[in-house]
Amino acid sequence: MKHLNLEMALGIKDDIRTNLNELMTAKGVKNVELARAVGVSKVAVTNWLNGNNSIDIERVPSICEFFGVSIDAFLSHSSPDAIDPREARLLSLYRMADENGKQAILNAARHSLANSGLRKP
């Protein structure tokens, strides 16, 4: 495996910091809210946002779940696409369902789109 050079590592750190700032701004999330959600101090979140400290890799899944974005999107060079709260709720329900429930959710969505005429092109 190749080692990341310092410039690349710093770029990734900046991308993550930028993505976190954008997500917090877009969702109107305060530092203390994110801190509580992921189990860190408000100071830790402030340090992440200011670039003083990096986010512990163990915290990334919790942050992504909190904002409803994929880990890939969160770590990417482009801004992460936050999902609508309704999408996040639907995804949460889907994940809680057993296999039969998941299939029922998919079937209901297909049926609803087919009958509504509202399907996106």
ZAKE-250653 format. One line per 4 residues: number of its first residue (from 1); for each residue x, y, z of N, C-alpha, C, O, CB. Coordinates in nm, 4 decimals, m for minus. Atoms other than C-alpha are relative to their C-alpha. Glycine has a CB too. Layout:
<nodes>
NUM	X/Y/Z/X/Y/Z/X/Y/Z/X/Y/Z/X/Y/Z  ... .
</nodes>
This chain:
<nodes>
1	0.0848/m0.1174/0.0000/0.0000/0.0000/0.0000/0.0893/0.1237/0.0000/0.1882/0.1300/0.0730/m0.0964/m0.0002/0.1222  m0.0758/m0.1238/0.0050/0.1302/0.3432/m0.0854/m0.0323/0.0841/0.1224/m0.1443/0.0817/0.1735/m0.0303/0.0780/m0.1294  0.0220/m0.0930/m0.1096/0.1741/0.5935/0.1922/m0.0464/0.1329/m0.0571/0.0022/0.1778/m0.1609/0.1284/0.0180/0.0850  0.0445/m0.1312/0.0418/m0.0118/0.9202/0.1626/0.1105/0.1004/0.0261/0.1750/0.0968/0.1309/m0.1295/0.0405/0.0726 .
5	m0.0958/m0.1054/m0.0290/0.2163/1.2149/0.1234/m0.0680/0.1052/0.0859/m0.1906/0.1087/0.0953/0.0563/0.0624/m0.1305  0.0519/m0.0988/m0.0941/0.1753/1.5040/0.3656/m0.1002/0.0934/m0.0659/m0.2025/0.1262/m0.0058/0.1138/0.0806/0.0597  0.0897/m0.0916/0.0706/0.0128/1.7321/0.1073/m0.1369/m0.0638/m0.0226/m0.2397/0.0014/m0.0045/0.0613/0.0420/m0.1345  0.1259/0.0698/0.0237/m0.2512/1.4717/0.0216/m0.0766/m0.0177/0.1315/m0.1980/0.0017/0.1362/0.0259/m0.1371/m0.0664 .
9	0.0638/0.0185/m0.1299/m0.3202/1.3986/0.3889/m0.0626/0.1296/0.0488/m0.1740/0.1281/0.1012/0.1010/m0.0514/0.1025  0.0541/m0.1285/m0.0407/m0.3680/1.7682/0.4623/m0.1210/0.0376/m0.0851/m0.2156/0.0982/m0.0347/0.1073/0.1082/m0.0096  0.1141/m0.0265/0.0869/m0.6009/1.7972/0.1633/m0.1236/m0.0756/0.0440/m0.2339/m0.0211/0.0433/0.0335/m0.0358/m0.1426  0.1121/0.0807/m0.0480/m0.8187/1.5161/0.2934/m0.0556/0.0595/0.1288/m0.1771/0.0689/0.1460/0.0436/m0.1467/0.0226 .
13	0.0427/m0.0616/m0.1257/m0.8287/1.6769/0.6376/m0.0819/0.1257/m0.0287/m0.1848/0.1488/0.0348/0.1224/0.0341/0.0888  0.0739/m0.1212/0.0361/m0.9391/2.0048/0.4776/m0.1351/m0.0325/m0.0630/m0.2341/0.0355/m0.0361/0.0824/0.0853/m0.0959  0.1268/0.0409/0.0617/m1.2054/1.8274/0.2690/m0.1007/m0.0411/0.1061/m0.2173/m0.0022/0.0999/0.0225/m0.1157/m0.0989  0.0889/0.0461/m0.1063/m1.3505/1.6619/0.5787/m0.0490/0.1185/0.0817/m0.1675/0.1271/0.1139/0.0714/m0.1022/0.0908 .
17	0.0370/m0.1191/m0.0770/m1.3466/1.9907/0.7709/m0.1010/0.0831/m0.0775/m0.1997/0.1297/m0.0206/0.1247/0.0848/0.0336  0.0922/m0.0759/0.0841/m1.5160/2.1687/0.4797/m0.1358/m0.0683/m0.0065/m0.2392/m0.0032/0.0079/0.0574/0.0169/m0.1410  0.1263/0.0742/0.0078/m1.7778/1.8948/0.4437/m0.0783/0.0101/0.1301/m0.1999/0.0289/0.1283/0.0263/m0.1469/m0.0334  0.0675/m0.0094/m0.1294/m1.8542/1.9020/0.8163/m0.0588/0.1398/0.0187/m0.1735/0.1532/0.0615/0.0978/m0.0331/0.1151 .
21	0.0511/m0.1373/m0.0099/m1.8881/2.2815/0.8139/m0.1233/0.0194/m0.0867/m0.2213/0.0796/m0.0427/0.1080/0.1004/m0.0402  0.1137/m0.0162/0.0912/m2.1210/2.2661/0.5121/m0.1236/m0.0743/0.0502/m0.2350/m0.0223/0.0431/0.0370/m0.0497/m0.1398  0.1131/0.0756/m0.0530/m2.3379/1.9950/0.6660/m0.0624/0.0706/0.1199/m0.1847/0.0805/0.1301/0.0442/m0.1408/0.0392  0.0521/m0.0673/m0.1184/m2.3691/2.1811/0.9937/m0.0747/0.1274/m0.0364/m0.1794/0.1573/0.0211/0.1130/0.0320/0.0963 .
25	0.0653/m0.1233/0.0445/m2.4558/2.5060/0.8181/m0.1324/m0.0318/m0.0690/m0.2343/0.0315/m0.0411/0.0922/0.0792/m0.0952  0.1210/0.0355/0.0750/m2.7074/2.3407/0.5841/m0.1119/m0.0493/0.0907/m0.2291/m0.0208/0.0663/0.0321/m0.1064/m0.1034  0.1004/0.0562/m0.0908/m2.8842/2.1619/0.8694/m0.0274/0.0890/0.1203/m0.1174/0.0599/0.1991/0.0442/m0.1359/0.0476  0.0183/m0.0878/m0.1154/m2.8538/2.4468/1.1204/0.0379/m0.0670/0.1309/m0.0230/m0.0409/0.2347/m0.1430/0.0467/0.0069 .
29	m0.0419/0.0758/m0.1178/m2.6737/2.2179/1.3642/0.1052/0.0789/0.0774/0.2009/0.1303/0.0193/0.0552/m0.1391/m0.0406  m0.0965/m0.0656/m0.0885/m2.4906/2.3714/1.6603/0.1046/m0.1007/0.0447/0.0796/m0.2212/0.0459/m0.0708/0.0629/0.1226  m0.1096/0.0855/m0.0456/m2.1593/2.2355/1.7873/m0.0433/m0.0926/0.1131/m0.0084/m0.2107/0.1139/0.1174/0.0852/0.0454  0.0416/0.0788/m0.1152/m2.3190/2.1168/2.1095/m0.0937/m0.1142/m0.0410/m0.0900/m0.2217/0.0189/m0.0686/0.0899/0.1030 .
33	0.0912/0.1045/0.0481/m2.5878/1.9209/1.9186/0.0780/m0.1168/m0.0605/0.0515/m0.2331/m0.0303/m0.0981/0.0578/m0.1041  m0.0819/0.1051/0.0602/m2.3319/1.7319/1.7125/0.0820/m0.0710/0.1062/0.0952/m0.1934/0.1034/0.0921/0.0580/m0.1080  m0.0807/0.0583/m0.1075/m2.1142/1.6787/2.0196/m0.0802/m0.1045/0.0777/m0.0316/m0.2148/0.1028/0.0501/0.1102/0.0955  0.0853/0.0949/m0.0729/m2.4025/1.5146/2.2081/m0.0304/m0.1236/m0.0840/m0.0287/m0.2361/m0.0341/m0.1310/0.0675/0.0424 .
37	0.0404/0.1107/0.0881/m2.5012/1.3029/1.9083/0.1115/m0.1016/m0.0206/0.0842/m0.2207/m0.0356/m0.0444/0.0542/m0.1348  m0.1108/0.0922/0.0291/m2.1544/1.1539/1.8576/0.0874/m0.0293/0.1212/0.1873/m0.1002/0.1096/0.0858/0.0565/m0.1100  m0.0693/0.0333/m0.1231/m2.0344/1.1456/2.2189/0.1354/0.0642/0.0203/0.2289/0.0005/0.0689/0.0161/m0.1426/0.0068  m0.1234/m0.0746/m0.0238/m1.7653/1.4113/2.2253/m0.0362/0.1332/0.0649/m0.1539/0.1650/0.0817/0.0799/0.0220/m0.1331 .
41	0.0247/m0.1309/m0.0594/m1.7254/1.7520/2.3854/m0.0250/0.1044/m0.1091/0.0113/0.0855/m0.2252/0.1188/0.0423/0.0886  0.0216/m0.1125/0.0921/m1.8341/2.0778/2.2243/0.1345/0.0537/m0.0490/0.1470/0.0950/m0.1643/m0.0818/0.1133/0.0691  m0.1338/m0.0472/0.0359/m1.4663/2.1779/2.2264/0.0593/m0.0874/m0.1101/0.1256/m0.0366/m0.2005/0.0924/0.0006/0.1236  m0.0509/0.0904/0.1038/m1.3796/1.8687/2.0195/m0.0584/0.0372/m0.1358/0.0142/0.0435/m0.2350/m0.0337/m0.1470/0.0342 .
45	0.0644/m0.0380/0.1265/m1.6331/1.9687/1.7522/0.0559/0.1331/m0.0489/0.0833/0.1486/m0.1679/m0.1541/0.0093/0.0170  m0.0575/m0.1294/0.0373/m1.5028/2.3261/1.7553/0.1391/m0.0187/m0.0589/0.1737/0.0445/m0.1587/0.0058/0.0939/0.1218  m0.1345/0.0260/0.0514/m1.1500/2.1954/1.7062/m0.0034/m0.0663/m0.1372/0.0817/m0.0372/m0.2212/0.0773/m0.0876/0.0975  0.0144/0.0620/0.1330/m1.2643/1.9786/1.4114/m0.0300/0.1080/m0.1035/0.0304/0.1127/m0.2106/m0.1129/m0.1082/0.0003 .
49	0.0449/m0.1031/0.0940/m1.4342/2.2762/1.2489/0.1087/0.1029/m0.0295/0.1149/0.1574/m0.1397/m0.1228/0.0703/0.0548  m0.1090/m0.0963/0.0181/m1.1326/2.5013/1.2981/0.1254/m0.0630/m0.0592/0.2209/0.0075/m0.0918/0.0340/0.0643/0.1322  m0.1165/0.0685/0.0547/m0.8905/2.2384/1.1701/0.1108/m0.0219/0.1006/0.2223/m0.0582/0.0631/0.0535/0.0766/m0.1148  m0.1015/0.0198/m0.1034/m0.7072/2.2182/1.5020/0.0255/m0.1477/0.0281/0.1382/m0.1871/0.0583/m0.0419/0.0698/0.1280 .
53	m0.0110/0.1446/m0.0218/m0.7751/1.8445/1.5418/m0.0751/m0.0730/m0.1096/m0.1683/m0.0198/m0.1697/m0.0549/m0.0401/0.1397  0.0703/0.0857/0.0958/m0.8783/1.5634/1.3118/m0.1062/m0.0806/0.0729/m0.0953/m0.1071/0.1926/0.0988/m0.0942/m0.0739  0.1057/0.0841/m0.0552/m1.1924/1.3604/1.3656/0.0542/m0.1419/0.0151/0.1151/m0.1955/m0.0774/m0.1275/0.0022/m0.0907  m0.0367/0.1397/m0.0186/m1.1237/1.0178/1.5163/m0.0819/m0.0848/m0.0953/m0.2031/m0.0669/m0.1072/m0.0217/m0.0450/0.1470 .
57	0.0669/0.0830/0.1008/m1.2069/0.7588/1.2533/m0.1198/m0.0740/0.0587/m0.2165/m0.1012/m0.0125/0.0987/m0.1004/m0.0599  0.1112/0.0704/m0.0648/m1.4326/0.5816/1.5058/m0.1267/0.0851/0.0052/m0.2367/0.0311/0.0169/0.0396/m0.0415/0.1410  0.1145/m0.0913/m0.0071/m1.6597/0.8893/1.5096/m0.0674/0.0216/m0.1353/m0.1821/0.0657/m0.1406/0.0442/0.1333/0.0557  0.0524/m0.0294/0.1339/m1.7106/0.9102/1.1325/m0.1351/m0.0670/m0.0272/m0.2255/0.0008/m0.0761/0.1003/m0.0444/m0.1050 .
61	0.1322/0.0591/0.0265/m1.9967/0.6546/1.1078/m0.1137/0.0694/0.0751/m0.2224/0.0870/0.0202/0.0016/m0.1465/0.0369  0.1036/m0.0693/m0.0776/m2.1895/0.8328/1.3854/m0.0316/0.1364/m0.0588/m0.1476/0.1773/m0.0642/0.0438/0.0155/0.1455  0.0207/m0.1311/0.0626/m2.1383/1.1704/1.2201/m0.0817/m0.0152/m0.1277/m0.1751/0.0611/m0.1523/0.1354/0.0683/m0.0307  0.0708/0.0222/0.1266/m2.2547/1.0339/0.8848/m0.1456/m0.0384/0.0245/m0.2349/0.0081/m0.0463/0.0699/m0.1094/m0.0821 .
65	0.1375/0.0388/m0.0322/m2.5617/0.8725/1.0409/m0.0796/0.1209/0.0482/m0.1953/0.1385/0.0103/m0.0015/m0.1109/0.1071  0.0655/m0.1199/m0.0527/m2.6457/1.1952/1.2243/m0.0464/0.0914/m0.1140/m0.1569/0.1455/m0.1101/0.0955/0.0764/0.0941  0.0337/m0.0892/0.1110/m2.6404/1.3923/0.8982/m0.0700/m0.0712/m0.1156/m0.1191/m0.0053/m0.2072/0.1248/0.0665/m0.0508  0.0662/0.0721/0.1084/m2.7819/1.1164/0.6766/0.0784/0.0004/m0.1287/0.0205/0.0092/m0.2369/m0.1342/0.0579/m0.0249 .
69	m0.0853/0.0062/0.1183/m2.4842/1.1008/0.4401/0.0852/m0.1257/0.0064/0.1081/m0.1808/0.1141/0.0894/0.1263/m0.0112  m0.0874/0.1172/0.0027/m2.2656/0.8135/0.3294/0.1403/0.0391/0.0449/0.1798/0.1554/0.0367/0.0038/m0.0627/m0.1417  m0.1390/m0.0233/m0.0387/m1.9132/0.7777/0.4597/0.0798/0.0454/m0.1213/0.1629/0.1357/m0.1106/0.0626/m0.1277/0.0615  m0.0704/m0.0395/0.1222/m1.7875/0.8008/0.1007/m0.0223/0.1477/m0.0311/0.0720/0.2200/m0.0633/m0.0460/m0.0860/m0.1182 .
73	0.0303/m0.1404/0.0287/m1.9643/1.1330/0.0507/0.0658/0.0916/0.1024/0.1182/0.1973/0.0672/m0.1518/0.0232/m0.0016  m0.0574/m0.0829/m0.1059/m1.8438/1.2672/0.3846/0.1504/0.0174/m0.0173/0.2044/0.1250/0.0084/m0.0296/m0.0608/0.1363  m0.1452/m0.0044/0.0139/m1.4817/1.1840/0.3103/0.0458/0.0505/m0.1364/0.1659/0.0638/m0.1600/0.0570/m0.1366/0.0243  m0.0360/m0.0341/0.1378/m1.4932/1.2968/m0.0534/0.0482/0.1433/m0.0137/0.0345/0.2255/0.0768/m0.1178/m0.0222/m0.0914 .
77	m0.0473/m0.1341/0.0322/m1.3398/1.6012/m0.2179/m0.1148/0.0933/m0.0330/m0.0991/0.2152/m0.0256/0.0972/m0.0048/m0.1158  0.1152/m0.0841/0.0294/m1.6844/1.7242/m0.3165/m0.0901/0.0030/0.1228/m0.0815/m0.0835/0.2099/m0.0774/m0.0517/m0.1254  0.0898/m0.0133/m0.1134/m1.9495/1.8397/m0.0749/m0.0942/m0.1189/0.0074/m0.1427/m0.1657/m0.0956/m0.0792/0.1304/m0.0090  0.0913/0.1132/m0.0137/m2.1616/1.5579/0.0671/m0.1431/0.0418/m0.0290/m0.1828/0.1549/m0.0012/0.0097/m0.0600/0.1400 .
81	0.1409/m0.0261/0.0270/m2.5215/1.5345/m0.0441/m0.0809/m0.0436/0.1212/m0.0976/m0.1629/0.1469/m0.0478/m0.0737/m0.1289  0.0838/0.0317/m0.1153/m2.7351/1.5555/0.2648/m0.1353/m0.0473/m0.0509/m0.1855/0.0021/m0.1519/m0.0156/0.1233/0.0948  0.1309/0.0482/0.0423/m3.0592/1.3649/0.2416/m0.1081/0.0709/0.0803/m0.0865/0.1140/0.1936/m0.0108/m0.1537/0.0170  0.1178/m0.0601/m0.0597/m3.3994/1.5064/0.3209/m0.0371/m0.0785/0.1264/m0.0167/m0.1998/0.1299/m0.1184/0.0026/m0.1013 .
85	0.0394/0.0713/m0.1215/m3.5294/1.4218/0.6724/m0.0999/m0.1136/m0.0264/m0.0987/m0.2150/0.0432/m0.0597/0.0977/0.0987  0.0955/0.1069/0.0329/m3.8116/1.2190/0.5115/0.0724/m0.1202/m0.0579/0.0366/m0.2346/m0.0299/m0.1064/0.0503/m0.0993  m0.0810/0.1096/0.0541/m3.5547/1.0158/0.3176/0.0719/m0.0729/0.1129/0.0796/m0.1958/0.1139/0.1022/0.0530/m0.1032  m0.0705/0.0603/m0.1135/m3.3601/0.9592/0.6384/m0.0952/m0.0872/0.0809/m0.0571/m0.1955/0.1254/0.0624/0.1091/0.0900 .
89	0.0999/0.0787/m0.0750/m3.6783/0.8393/0.8138/m0.0340/m0.1282/m0.0753/m0.0421/m0.2353/m0.0151/m0.1289/0.0832/0.0242  0.0308/0.1174/0.0808/m3.7628/0.6042/0.5270/0.1156/m0.0999/0.0051/0.0939/m0.2203/0.0191/m0.0293/0.0407/m0.1457  m0.1173/0.0864/m0.0075/m3.4089/0.4681/0.5283/0.0089/m0.0677/0.1364/0.0422/m0.1859/0.1456/0.1276/0.0803/m0.0278  m0.0016/0.0560/m0.1350/m3.4279/0.4183/0.9039/m0.1031/m0.1121/0.0140/m0.0735/m0.2179/0.0694/m0.0269/0.1100/0.1039 .
93	0.1041/0.1034/m0.0051/m3.7557/0.2268/0.8726/0.0411/m0.1228/m0.0804/0.0212/m0.2362/m0.0368/m0.1335/0.0553/m0.0530  m0.0454/0.1103/0.0850/m3.6119/0.0170/0.5900/0.1045/m0.0841/0.0726/0.0989/m0.2070/0.0705/0.0575/0.0538/m0.1324  m0.1077/0.0714/m0.0700/m3.3050/m0.0715/0.7962/m0.0508/m0.0787/0.1203/0.0081/m0.1803/0.1570/0.1068/0.0982/0.0452  0.0553/0.0704/m0.1157/m3.5192/m0.1752/1.0937/m0.0829/m0.1213/m0.0407/m0.1040/m0.2123/0.0394/m0.0851/0.0945/0.0827 .
97	0.0902/0.1060/0.0460/m3.7388/m0.4037/0.8839/0.0746/m0.1306/m0.0248/0.1938/m0.1311/m0.0557/m0.0720/0.0435/m0.1275  m0.0564/0.1288/0.0393/m3.6814/m0.7751/0.8342/m0.0085/m0.0096/m0.1529/m0.0546/0.0841/m0.2181/m0.0758/m0.1202/0.0699  m0.0020/0.0125/0.1464/m3.6443/m0.9083/0.4783/m0.1382/0.0173/m0.0619/m0.1511/0.0813/m0.1662/0.0566/m0.1351/m0.0399  0.1356/m0.0152/0.0528/m4.0213/m0.9316/0.4259/m0.0445/0.1457/0.0057/m0.1075/0.1959/m0.0873/m0.0985/m0.0884/0.0781 .
101	0.0350/m0.1406/m0.0142/m4.0678/m0.5784/0.5547/0.0715/0.0866/m0.1028/0.0122/0.1784/m0.1594/0.0329/0.0481/0.1399  m0.0759/m0.0754/0.1002/m3.7916/m0.4461/0.3275/m0.0629/m0.0166/m0.1377/m0.0769/0.0801/m0.2127/0.1474/m0.0458/m0.0028  0.0628/0.0248/0.1305/m3.9547/m0.6093/0.0270/m0.1337/0.0716/m0.0099/m0.1683/0.1244/m0.1156/m0.0193/m0.1509/m0.0233  0.1287/m0.0696/m0.0009/m4.2931/m0.4658/0.1282/0.0190/0.1500/m0.0214/m0.0586/0.2127/m0.0936/m0.0739/m0.0256/0.1322 .
105	m0.0285/m0.1425/0.0174/m4.1434/m0.1157/0.1514/0.0350/0.0294/m0.1454/m0.0157/0.1255/m0.2032/0.1150/0.0444/0.0929  m0.0373/m0.0195/0.1404/m3.9852/m0.1488/m0.1934/m0.1202/m0.0142/m0.0922/m0.1383/0.0661/m0.1838/0.1083/m0.0997/m0.0404  0.1190/0.0208/0.0828/m4.3061/m0.2849/m0.3449/m0.0969/0.1174/0.0117/m0.1535/0.1617/m0.0882/m0.0704/m0.1303/0.0397  0.0908/m0.1128/m0.0206/m4.5127/m0.0047/m0.1909/0.0524/0.1243/m0.0722/m0.0250/0.1990/m0.1321/m0.0175/0.0289/0.1511 .
109	m0.0585/m0.1162/0.0680/m4.2722/0.2573/m0.3254/m0.0171/m0.0117/m0.1504/m0.0555/0.0847/m0.2167/0.1488/0.0142/0.0351  0.0171/0.0208/0.1449/m4.2776/0.1058/m0.6751/m0.1449/0.0217/m0.0418/m0.1720/0.0890/m0.1412/0.0453/m0.1416/m0.0401  0.1422/m0.0109/0.0289/m4.6572/0.0813/m0.6699/m0.0450/0.1465/0.0050/m0.1178/0.1934/m0.0825/m0.0814/m0.0848/0.0995  0.0377/m0.1397/m0.0164/m4.6953/0.4384/m0.5449/0.0515/0.0848/m0.1168/m0.0216/0.1683/m0.1701/0.0540/0.0542/0.1330 .
113	m0.0566/m0.0761/0.1121/m4.4622/0.5777/m0.8130/m0.0687/m0.0340/m0.1323/m0.0950/0.0547/m0.2135/0.1502/m0.0269/m0.0113  0.0617/0.0424/0.1250/m4.6211/0.3750/m1.0915/m0.1404/0.0594/m0.0145/m0.1827/0.0942/m0.1247/m0.0060/m0.1533/m0.0073  0.1391/m0.0483/0.0047/m4.9710/0.4937/m1.0009/m0.0148/0.1506/0.0136/m0.1216/0.2051/m0.0141/m0.0791/m0.0655/0.1078  0.0133/m0.1419/m0.0269/m4.8929/0.8543/m0.9180/0.0306/0.0878/m0.1203/m0.0151/0.2019/m0.1272/0.0891/0.0376/0.1125 .
117	m0.0426/m0.0815/0.1108/m4.7433/0.9718/m1.2431/0.1032/0.1037/0.0397/0.1353/0.1930/m0.0386/m0.1173/0.0667/m0.0612  m0.0950/m0.0982/m0.0517/m4.4929/1.1623/m1.0298/0.1451/m0.0462/m0.0104/0.2356/0.0210/0.0390/m0.0325/0.0313/0.1436  m0.1361/0.0524/0.0121/m4.1901/0.9519/m1.1149/0.0863/0.0999/m0.0752/0.0446/0.1549/m0.1771/0.0007/m0.1374/m0.0718  m0.0938/m0.0891/0.0676/m3.8886/1.1642/m1.2066/0.0467/m0.0654/m0.1283/0.0631/m0.1873/m0.1335/0.1204/0.0341/0.0908 .
121	m0.0453/0.0581/0.1272/m3.7747/1.1211/m1.5669/0.1397/m0.0596/0.0120/0.1928/m0.1125/m0.0857/m0.0016/0.1060/m0.1104 .
</nodes>
